[in-house]
Amino acid sequence: EVRGAQQNNSGPVPEKRKMMHVRLADIDWSGCAAVYDRPYKDRVIHLLALRDYKEPELLARLQRDGVRQKDKDSLGKILQQVANLNAKDNSYSLKEHLFQTLQ
């Protein structure tokens, strides 16, 4: 749902908010294509910036995005470069200094 901007009326009766329903089929997804065109390492960094992932979860997410086999094989190497491993639950989190490089 997308809500319209609420206007500031100084009248005694508050204006009702209008709600606009949006179907997913009607959304222009062309901006999302830019994510898929990014280098594999950047995609891993951006996913880890959102939340911590276990390696199988991260690989599943990347596969849904259409990861290539050569990229899939390099995930471990990329994780060593950009992530910290939490030994308690075997999840990866983005290294602190990489948050500055996000766009």
SULPE-V829385 format. One line per field, one symbol per residue. phi: phi as a letter, one per 30 degrees, with the letter a starting at -180 (. if undefined). psi: psi as a letter, one per 40 degrees, with the letter a starting at -180 (. if undefined). burial: b if it has 9 or more other C-alpha atoms within 8 Angstrom, else e. A space follows every 10 residues. Layout:
# SULPE-V829385
phi->???
psi->???
burial->???
This chain:
# SULPE-V829385
phi->.ccddddccc ddcddddccc dbdedcddcd ddddddddee ddddeddddd adbdeddddd dddddjdddd dedcdedddd dcbcccddbh ccbddedddd ddc
psi->ihhihhihhe idhihihhhh hhiddehhed ddddddeiid dddddddddd iiiidddddd ddddefiidd ddeedddddd deihhhddef ihihideedd ei.
burial->eeeeeeeeee eeeeeeeeee eeeeeeeeee eeeeeeeeee eebbbbbbbe ebbbbeebbe ebeeeebeee bbeebeebbe ebbbebeeeb bbbbbeebbe eee
